Each structure stands twice: as structure tokens, then as C-alpha cells.
Amino acid sequence: MGKGTKEKAKERFLHRPTKPIEVSERKISEITEAMRETGFQGRKLGESIAAWKAMLEEKETIIMMGLTGAMCPAGMRKIISFFIENRMIDCLVSTGANIFHDTHEALGGKHYVGTHCANDEELFKHGVDRIYDVFAVEDEFRKTDRKIAEFAKTLPKEGRYSSREFINMLGKWVVEQGGDKHSIIGSAYLHNVPIFIPALCDSSIGIGLMFARRKMGVNLIIDQMKDVDEITQMIENTKQTGVIYIGGGVPKNFIQQTEVIASILGLPVEGHSYAIQYTTDAPHWGGLSGCTFEEAVSWGKISPVAKKVQVFVDATIALPIVSHALLEKTKDTIKKRSKPIFDWSGDKLKIKFSSK
């Protein structure tokens, strides 16, 4: 290879210099835009916002979010409801714990600023639960458990529901009880955004339903296979999907596997077209929470040509920054975005897209 040819080949790697961030008064979105010209996770954070904005500009695209970690006790619940109310996401798949803690606050319960240096034996003696540096009152949690049981008592005793159906009805009940309309569960109900909880029994919602079964004779069933069917129908009825993961775990795989199921059913799928993740896990431990999107391509879960951005960061740092940057950058976009409208009234899901 001649010298000139080598120099041209070399230029492929060196066409975009980094730009040091200069300190000045500016908007958060301007800071995150500048971070795209830096390195490491700062650049990835900036790139994730650009990818999310691009998703919102696409036509007939369903955006799904997977939510894990103790985000609601840590004060992130209003950010998730902001995404729902502004239709920056169209579907939420969550742990039961996050939706329980959101419901707890929606009904007037609280979480408290604590410390990770507390004496846990002392906390136990005083009925105080600890979630790292956040405190909560065990008796207050149990009151919310009983409220969920009381809600379940209003449903047909032998009812059979997907978690989406159950959480939608719970959200309606919370709003009608005068609960917080801007909670995750309340805003999802009011804005027709489905919430799936594929491991609902692994939470205080499950505890509340078990109490209802033992003490009230309420034997309702959460049909997890109906969940799988319903979320797969969302994939079947749209041209393109994008995914955003806060952490990983069960919600991540529950969304990821829709592409595999659709493929097994014989549908012409190519994997999710956009993929963003905020996680503190790493791929070399072998767990899904740190699994790279490149690995997911091998399963057919993510498209080989997808816009993929993984940010290795504490989500309680990323979410406040990302949400405010998106608010600044997408005000006009979200107003005219073509959003999926879900009709669950029949045997099969129907979806139409509307900018209204």
C-alpha cells in the first residue's frame, strides 16, 4: 500500500476531532449536545438523547420502555410519567415493585431521605425499611398492600386478567379515589399507555393480591401468557419499534423476546430498529442487564442496522438530564408526533396512528 493510500485509509478514523467542553451559561440540551463531541459515557449520554429524538421523529413507530431498579423510591417516578404524558414512550414494561411504590405515593404514601450508613437492626425495631439511602415505613406499605386488596375485592372474584388489564383498572381506581393523576399508573390510564408487569407476583402488588385471596376470597388470576400474547400483538401491528431500557432484567427480556416470538409465528420481523439502555451492569458477568445490543443482534432481537446506544451510568443521574434535554429539544416534535392509539376492546389488538 502506497503512502498516499495509507493516509487516505487513516483519514477514515480521524475525520471528527473531539471538542473540549467550555463552561458557559446554557441550556441542558446544549450541554448534552456538546457532550456528543467528547468521549466515554458523556458522549454516550449525548448520543442517547439524539437517538431518542430520532425515534420520536419516525412515523408509525411504537416506543417501548423497560423499567427496573428502585427508580420510584429514588424519586424518578415523575420523570417516567412525564415520558408517558408527552408520549415519548408508548408502552411501559416494569417490575411490580416500581409500580407498587408509584401507587403507594399516588395514594398519599411517602419515601424519605435516609442514609446507607444507618443501623439496620435499629431501623427494623422502629419499623423502617431501607432501600440503600431511602427510608420507608413498613406499616404504611402494608396499608397500601391492603388498599390493593380492597381494590381487587371490587373485581369479579374469579376474574382472569393480563397484567396490562389489571394495572389499567388499578390506575383507573387510583384516579377515581382522588389519587395522583400524574403518577405513572394514573398517567398511563389517562393517556392509554399500557403497562405490563411480567413478574407481578414478585412485588407488594402480589402480596396485596395474596392477602385478598386468603382473607377476602378473591381468587383472581393474572394471566402471564396473555401478557406475552398482548405485547407480541403490538409488534405484529406496527412497522417499527424502538426500545429504551432503564436497567435490564425481566422487563428488558420481555420486550426483547417479542421479536423472537413474532419470528416463530412467521412474521417478517428484523428486530427493534432503535435501542437505548442506561445501566450500571457490565457484559462480562453474563447477565442480561449488561448484555450488549450487539449480542442481541445474534438473537434477532435488535436489527443489525438499528441505532444502538448503551450508556453505562446510574439511571438516577441520567434520567433527570435526559428528560430535561428532551423537553427542550422535542417540544415541536411531540406535538405533531404520530402516536399509536391502542384499542384493546376486541379479541385482537387494533392500532391506529394519530398526531392528535
QUIBEL-V859111 format. One record per backbone hydrogen bond with DSSP energy under -0.5 kcal/mol. NH is the residue of the N-H (numbers start at 0). CO is the residue of the C=O. Records with the same first field share a line. If there is no record, write none. Layout:
NH->CO, CO
This chain:
5->1
6->2
7->3
8->4
9->5
10->6
11->7, 8
12->9
13->9, 10
18->36
25->23
30->26
31->27
32->28
33->29
34->30
35->31, 32
36->33
37->34
41->38
42->38
43->39
44->40
45->41
46->42
47->43
48->44
49->45
50->46
51->47
52->48
53->49
54->50
55->51
56->52
57->53, 54
61->239
62->60
63->61, 241
64->90
65->243
66->92
67->65, 245
70->68
73->69
74->71
75->70
78->75
79->75
80->76
81->77
82->78
83->79
84->80
85->81
86->83
87->82
88->82
89->62
90->62
91->193
92->64
93->91, 195
94->66
98->94
99->95
100->96
101->97
102->98
103->99
104->100
105->101
106->102
107->104
108->103
111->134
113->132
117->114
119->117
122->118
123->119
124->120
125->121
126->123
127->122
128->126, 135
130->133
131->129
132->130
133->130
134->111
135->128
137->126, 135
140->136
141->137
142->138
143->139
144->140
145->141
146->142
147->143
148->144
149->145
150->146
151->147
152->148
153->149, 150
154->151
158->155
160->220
165->161
166->162
167->163
168->164
169->165
170->166
171->167
172->168
173->169
174->170
175->171
176->172
177->174
178->173
179->105
182->179
186->182
187->183
188->184
189->185
190->186
191->188
192->187
193->89, 191
195->91
199->196
201->198
202->200
205->199
206->202
207->203
208->204
209->205
210->206
211->207
212->208
213->209
214->210
215->210, 211
216->212
217->211
218->156, 216
220->158
222->160, 220
223->221
226->222
227->223
228->224
229->225
230->226
231->227
232->228
233->229
234->230
235->231
236->232
237->234
238->59
239->59
241->61
242->273
243->63
244->275
245->65, 243
246->244, 277
251->247
252->248
253->249
254->250
255->251
256->252
257->254
258->255
259->255
260->256
261->257
262->258
263->259
264->260
265->262
266->261
268->266
271->300
272->240
273->240
274->306
275->242
276->308
277->244
278->276, 310
284->281
285->282
289->286
290->286, 287
295->291
296->292
297->293, 294
298->294, 295
299->295, 296
300->295
301->295
302->271
305->302
306->272
307->305
308->274
310->276
311->309
312->278, 310
316->313
317->313
318->314
320->316
321->317
322->318
323->319
324->320
325->321
326->322
327->323
328->324
329->325
333->329
334->330
335->331
336->332
338->336, 353
340->351
341->339
342->349
343->341
349->342
351->340
353->338
